[in-house]
Amino acid sequence: MTDIYLDNNATTKVDRAVVDTMIPYFLEQYGNPSSIHKFADGVARGIKQARQQVQNLIGAEHDSEIIFTSCGTESNSTAILSALKTQPNRKEIITTTVEHPAILSLCESLEKDGYTIHRMPVDKVGRLNIEAYKKLLSDQVAIVSVMWANNETGTIFPVVEMAQMAHDAGVMFHTDAVQAVGKIPMMLQDTKIDMLSLSGHKLHAPKGIGVLYLRRGTRYRPLLRGGHQERGRRAGTENTASIVGLGKACELAMEHLEYENTHVKAMRDRLERGITEQIPHCFVTGDMYNRLPNTTDIAFEYIEGEAILMLLNKAGIAASSGSACTSGSLEPSHVMRAMDIPYTAAHGTIRFSFSRYNAMHEVDEVLKVMPGVVATLRKLSPYWQGDGPVANPEQAFKPTYA
């Protein structure tokens, strides 16, 4: 079997056209864009074009709203810490229980420094209670940070609506859109979103390049100080090759948006339908009616996700058990815990995430392999006997998390 890559929410293959766009900026257009000689001119133009390409993909009003960073994590930290610095009298932050570790870890640290963190819970399919959110908004809140789409389940949050509510209450709004950019249409100029984070390696650009969208007029303090790069908003010599690569990737993402929401979605749906029809005691997690077109997270009851991934890897299939940033932990992901997924299933969730580089025949190959993988592991499971689970398997599980 040819290797099959279904872990695109962790990272994506760099598009060949992106690589071709980058190469001249290593070998020919190598000047420092901040210099005043001719070696800088072409480089500066390349960065300007990339800024406009990002602007077009996310629907920003002006290219000056695009700040290049090193990654989504830097963008997230910059957004939240800037909001706190510009509003020193506001000591509260609103977020969710299912955010990426880049947000949750920062909030945990800020909590130790005396800030109050409101972590909004989700229901069993990962949806937020908007009425409860409204009650949290006050003049004590410095910023709301809610992801546009969850990295594990693909569930999409109503961030446009939530940003309007925050705006009406005089509160800044930030969204971690790392998983959403390039997969669903966006028009930020028609929203009240103040800041947005994206990461290049999630949309076929290189690792190590990201963007912070900063709506014009939003109060701001830079995280990195030093030089005057990015209009004084992010110091450090520009990562030119990766910036132009990200620009090209954004241009290609715009061209493929319809494909993402038709062909890629069709592959996801075929895999999901095939697995749930062939394999008993498994189910899709998250909101099946409001999610990214490329993502499915399936819980296989009474077996361990790590063992599933090992057998899939042996068969040449790459998937994941959640965020790559939390891999290595034997605990169920915080997203599964927040959704109150039963113990018998929370340990056995597998995320399959597609890209435009996948093909339908790969789906068919995975569907040939999955039933055997699950059957093999259930034969070894102490919670499975014969053709079904043992009596009261939930009681047999002894979860190590609260």
C-alpha distance (Angstrom), angle and dihedral (degrees) to the residues before:
residue distance angle dihedral
M1 . . .
T2 3.79 . .
D3 3.78 112.7 .
I4 3.80 111.8 -91.5
Y5 3.79 119.0 -153.1
L6 3.81 115.2 -154.5
D7 3.80 99.8 155.9
N8 3.79 99.7 91.4
N9 3.81 94.1 136.1
A10 3.80 86.5 65.8
T11 3.80 93.9 49.8
T12 3.79 139.3 -38.1
K13 3.75 138.2 -130.4
V14 3.80 111.8 -96.1
D15 3.78 109.1 -112.4
R16 3.82 113.5 -115.1
A17 3.80 90.1 -128.9
V18 3.80 88.3 55.7
V19 3.80 91.3 52.6
D20 3.81 90.9 48.3
T21 3.80 89.9 51.8
M22 3.80 91.5 51.0
I23 3.83 100.1 47.8
P24 3.84 97.4 77.2
Y25 3.80 89.3 55.5
F26 3.78 89.8 61.8
L27 3.80 97.8 44.2
E28 3.81 109.9 22.9
Q29 3.80 112.8 9.6
Y30 3.80 93.2 47.9
G31 3.80 101.0 132.7
N32 3.78 124.0 119.9
P33 3.82 105.7 -100.1
S34 3.81 90.4 -141.1
S35 3.80 92.9 61.5
I36 3.81 121.3 98.7
H37 3.83 99.4 -136.6
K38 3.79 128.3 92.6
F39 3.81 93.7 -95.0
A40 3.80 87.8 69.3
D41 3.80 98.6 48.2
G42 3.81 99.1 76.5
V43 3.79 91.8 42.4
A44 3.79 92.1 52.7
R45 3.80 90.0 49.4
G46 3.81 90.1 51.4
I47 3.80 91.1 53.5
K48 3.79 91.0 46.8
Q49 3.81 90.8 52.9
A50 3.81 91.9 47.7
R51 3.80 90.4 51.5
Q52 3.80 89.6 54.5
Q53 3.82 92.0 47.3
V54 3.80 90.7 54.4
Q55 3.79 89.6 45.5
N56 3.80 91.1 54.2
L57 3.81 94.4 49.9
I58 3.80 96.1 51.7
G59 3.79 96.2 34.1
A60 3.79 97.4 -119.7
E61 3.78 118.1 172.2
H62 3.81 96.1 -127.4
D63 3.79 137.1 10.7
S64 3.81 89.9 -123.8
E65 3.81 86.6 73.5
I66 3.82 90.0 68.9
I67 3.82 116.6 91.8
F68 3.81 116.6 -177.2
T69 3.81 115.3 -137.0
S70 3.79 136.2 169.0
C71 3.82 97.4 -100.3
G72 3.79 147.1 -30.8
T73 3.80 91.8 -80.0
E74 3.79 92.4 58.1
S75 3.80 90.4 46.8
N76 3.80 91.3 50.9
S77 3.80 93.9 49.2
T78 3.79 92.3 45.3
A79 3.80 92.3 52.0
I80 3.79 96.1 49.7
L81 3.80 97.6 39.9
S82 3.80 91.0 46.8
A83 3.80 90.8 54.0
L84 3.80 90.2 51.7
K85 3.80 94.1 47.4
T86 3.80 94.1 49.3
Q87 3.81 92.0 47.9
P88 3.82 105.8 39.0
N89 3.80 93.2 166.7
R90 3.82 93.4 58.7
K91 3.79 111.9 83.8
E92 3.82 103.6 173.1
I93 3.81 133.9 89.1
I94 3.79 127.8 -170.5
T95 3.80 119.3 -150.7
T96 3.81 138.0 136.9
T97 3.77 136.7 -97.7
V98 3.82 91.4 -118.6
E99 3.79 101.5 54.7
H100 3.78 122.7 128.5
P101 3.83 114.9 -87.6
A102 3.82 87.8 -108.5
I103 3.81 87.4 71.4
L104 3.79 100.8 31.8
S105 3.80 95.5 49.3
L106 3.80 91.6 50.0
C107 3.80 90.7 48.9
E108 3.80 91.1 50.2
S109 3.79 89.2 53.9
L110 3.81 92.5 47.4
E111 3.79 89.8 49.0
K112 3.80 89.1 60.0
D113 3.80 87.6 53.1
G114 3.79 91.3 58.3
Y115 3.79 103.5 -91.4
T116 3.79 119.9 134.9
I117 3.80 113.3 -125.9
H118 3.79 118.9 -159.8
R119 3.81 107.4 -159.1
M120 3.79 108.7 -166.7
P121 3.82 113.6 -144.5
V122 3.79 124.7 -134.1
D123 3.79 130.9 -140.0
K124 3.79 126.2 -115.9
V125 3.82 92.6 -75.0
G126 3.79 94.8 43.2
R127 3.81 100.5 -99.9
L128 3.80 125.1 143.7
N129 3.79 126.9 -126.6
I130 3.80 102.8 -120.5
E131 3.79 94.0 -169.4
A132 3.79 90.0 56.3
Y133 3.81 88.8 48.6
K134 3.81 91.6 55.2
K135 3.81 90.3 55.8
L136 3.80 91.8 55.0
L137 3.81 94.7 56.3
S138 3.79 112.5 100.3
D139 3.79 142.6 137.6
Q140 3.81 87.9 -90.0
V141 3.81 93.3 65.7
A142 3.80 115.0 95.8
I143 3.80 97.2 -173.1
V144 3.78 145.0 -8.6
S145 3.82 114.9 -139.9
V146 3.81 115.4 -171.0
M147 3.80 125.2 160.1
W148 3.81 116.9 -118.9
A149 3.80 91.7 -137.7
N150 3.78 131.6 5.0
N151 3.78 114.8 -109.5
E152 3.83 94.6 -141.8
T153 3.79 105.8 39.4
G154 3.80 100.6 19.9
T155 3.82 90.2 -129.1
I156 3.81 110.1 161.5
F157 3.79 118.7 -137.8
P158 3.84 122.9 -147.7
V159 3.80 93.1 -111.8
V160 3.80 95.1 154.7
E161 3.80 90.7 57.0
M162 3.80 91.9 41.9
A163 3.81 92.1 50.0
Q164 3.81 90.2 53.7
M165 3.80 90.3 51.8
A166 3.80 90.7 49.2
H167 3.80 91.0 48.3
D168 3.80 91.0 51.2
A169 3.81 88.4 53.0
G170 3.81 93.1 47.4
V171 3.81 93.9 -110.5
M172 3.81 127.4 135.2
F173 3.81 117.1 -118.2
H174 3.80 128.0 -151.1
T175 3.79 128.9 178.6
D176 3.78 129.0 -162.5
A177 3.80 97.7 -140.4
V178 3.80 96.7 169.5
Q179 3.82 93.2 123.9
A180 3.81 96.7 36.9
V181 3.81 103.9 50.5
G182 3.78 110.9 98.7
K183 3.81 93.6 13.2
I184 3.79 102.2 70.5
P185 3.83 130.5 25.8
M186 3.80 118.4 -94.4
M187 3.79 134.5 -170.9
L188 3.79 106.4 179.6
Q189 3.78 94.7 175.1
D190 3.81 87.9 68.9
T191 3.82 93.1 53.3
K192 3.80 138.2 68.3
I193 3.81 92.9 -125.1
D194 3.81 106.5 136.8
M195 3.80 99.5 -169.4
L196 3.80 136.0 13.5
S197 3.80 132.5 -175.7
L198 3.79 127.0 -148.0
S199 3.80 135.3 171.6
G200 3.79 126.4 -146.8
H201 3.77 99.0 -142.9
K202 3.82 91.3 63.6
L203 3.82 92.1 64.0
H204 3.82 104.8 41.2
A205 3.81 97.6 -80.5
P206 3.82 124.8 115.5
K207 3.78 126.0 -78.3
G208 3.78 116.1 -102.5
I209 3.79 99.5 48.0
G210 3.80 128.4 95.7
V211 3.78 143.1 151.4
L212 3.77 137.6 -128.5
Y213 3.80 111.9 -157.4
L214 3.81 109.5 -150.0
R215 3.78 115.3 -171.5
R216 3.80 111.8 -132.9
G217 3.77 111.7 -96.5
T218 3.80 94.8 26.6
R219 3.78 113.8 133.9
Y220 3.79 109.3 -112.9
R221 3.81 144.0 179.4
P222 3.82 119.9 -172.7
L223 3.78 121.4 -118.6
L224 3.82 94.0 -151.5
R225 3.79 118.2 46.8
G226 3.77 129.5 -171.9
G227 3.78 121.2 79.0
H228 3.79 128.9 35.9
Q229 3.81 95.9 -108.8
E230 3.82 119.2 137.7
R231 3.82 89.7 22.8
G232 3.78 89.7 -59.0
R233 3.80 92.4 -58.0
R234 3.81 99.4 106.0
A235 3.80 119.3 20.3
G236 3.79 122.9 -148.9
T237 3.79 135.7 81.2
E238 3.78 108.9 -70.4
N239 3.81 118.2 -100.3
T240 3.78 87.8 -129.7
A241 3.80 102.2 178.3
S242 3.79 92.4 49.4
I243 3.80 92.1 44.1
V244 3.80 93.0 55.8
G245 3.80 88.5 43.0
L246 3.79 90.5 54.7
G247 3.78 89.7 48.7
K248 3.79 91.3 54.3
A249 3.81 90.7 45.9
C250 3.81 89.9 53.9
E251 3.79 90.6 50.5
L252 3.81 90.4 51.5
A253 3.80 91.5 45.2
M254 3.79 89.7 57.5
E255 3.80 90.2 51.7
H256 3.81 91.2 50.6
L257 3.82 100.4 43.0
E258 3.80 92.9 103.5
Y259 3.81 90.5 46.7
E260 3.81 90.2 51.9
N261 3.79 91.0 53.6
T262 3.81 96.1 44.8
H263 3.82 115.8 24.4
V264 3.81 97.5 26.0
K265 3.79 90.6 44.6
A266 3.83 89.8 49.9
M267 3.81 90.7 55.3
R268 3.79 90.9 49.1
D269 3.80 91.9 49.1
R270 3.80 93.3 47.4
L271 3.79 92.2 52.5
E272 3.76 92.8 45.4
R273 3.79 94.2 47.8
G274 3.80 93.0 45.7
I275 3.79 94.0 50.5
T276 3.79 96.6 46.3
E277 3.81 91.9 46.2
Q278 3.82 95.4 48.3
I279 3.80 102.1 37.2
P280 3.82 122.9 57.5
H281 3.78 122.9 -141.9
C282 3.79 98.2 28.6
F283 3.79 131.2 112.0
V284 3.80 142.3 177.7
T285 3.80 116.2 -103.9
G286 3.79 124.9 -145.8
D287 3.79 132.6 29.2
M288 3.81 105.8 -35.9
Y289 3.80 91.8 -168.3
N290 3.79 99.7 49.8
R291 3.79 112.3 37.6
L292 3.78 145.4 105.5
P293 3.82 114.7 -69.5
N294 3.80 94.5 -126.1
T295 3.81 103.5 48.1
T296 3.78 135.8 84.1
D297 3.79 126.0 165.5
I298 3.80 113.0 -165.1
A299 3.80 125.5 -169.6
F300 3.81 115.5 -146.1
E301 3.78 108.0 -162.2
Y302 3.82 125.7 -132.4
I303 3.83 97.0 12.7
E304 3.80 136.3 83.0
G305 3.78 122.4 -102.1
E306 3.78 92.2 -143.0
A307 3.81 91.1 59.0
I308 3.81 90.9 48.1
L309 3.79 90.8 52.7
M310 3.81 92.0 49.0
L311 3.81 92.5 54.1
L312 3.80 91.8 43.6
N313 3.78 89.8 50.8
K314 3.79 89.7 51.0
A315 3.80 87.2 54.6
G316 3.82 91.1 50.7
I317 3.80 96.6 -103.1
A318 3.81 122.1 128.7
A319 3.80 119.9 -156.4
S320 3.81 133.6 135.7
S321 3.77 143.5 -130.3
G322 3.79 94.7 -131.7
S323 3.78 137.6 -57.0
A324 3.80 113.8 8.6
C325 3.80 86.1 -142.4
T326 3.82 90.4 67.5
S327 3.81 99.2 38.2
G328 3.77 116.0 130.1
S329 3.79 93.5 50.6
L330 3.80 118.0 114.5
E331 3.80 91.0 -152.7
P332 3.81 122.5 96.6
S333 3.79 111.3 -99.6
H334 3.78 119.3 -87.8
V335 3.81 87.7 -117.2
M336 3.81 92.6 60.1
R337 3.80 90.5 45.7
A338 3.80 91.8 49.6
M339 3.82 90.1 52.3
D340 3.80 90.4 49.9
I341 3.80 93.1 -123.3
P342 3.85 107.4 -178.9
Y343 3.79 116.6 -96.5
T344 3.79 89.4 -117.5
A345 3.80 90.5 62.3
A346 3.82 105.8 26.1
H347 3.81 91.4 75.9
G348 3.80 92.4 51.9
T349 3.79 105.0 51.8
I350 3.79 118.5 132.3
R351 3.80 125.0 -169.7
F352 3.79 118.6 -148.5
S353 3.81 112.7 -169.9
F354 3.80 123.2 -177.4
S355 3.79 136.9 -158.4
R356 3.78 135.8 -170.3
Y357 3.81 87.9 -90.0
N358 3.80 92.2 68.3
A359 3.80 123.0 91.0
M360 3.79 135.4 -153.2
H361 3.81 93.0 -113.6
E362 3.81 88.0 62.2
V363 3.78 89.1 57.1
D364 3.80 89.6 53.6
E365 3.81 90.7 51.1
V366 3.80 91.8 51.8
L367 3.80 90.3 49.3
K368 3.80 89.0 55.4
V369 3.80 91.6 53.3
M370 3.81 104.9 39.1
P371 3.84 100.4 68.9
G372 3.79 91.5 53.7
V373 3.81 92.8 46.7
V374 3.79 92.7 52.2
A375 3.82 93.8 43.1
T376 3.80 91.6 50.7
L377 3.78 93.3 51.3
R378 3.79 94.8 44.7
K379 3.80 90.1 55.5
L380 3.79 86.7 59.4
S381 3.81 95.6 42.9
P382 3.82 119.2 105.8
Y383 3.81 87.0 -147.7
W384 3.80 95.1 58.9
Q385 3.79 129.2 69.1
G386 3.79 125.5 177.7
D387 3.80 109.0 -39.7
G388 3.77 98.4 -14.7
P389 3.80 149.1 27.0
V390 3.75 122.4 -66.1
A391 3.80 118.3 -104.2
N392 3.81 112.6 -71.9
P393 3.83 96.5 -3.7
E394 3.82 89.8 171.8
Q395 3.80 89.2 65.3
A396 3.79 91.1 47.5
F397 3.79 91.1 57.5
K398 3.78 112.3 86.8
P399 3.81 104.5 -162.9
T400 3.79 116.3 -154.8
Y401 3.77 94.4 -153.5
A402 3.78 129.2 79.9
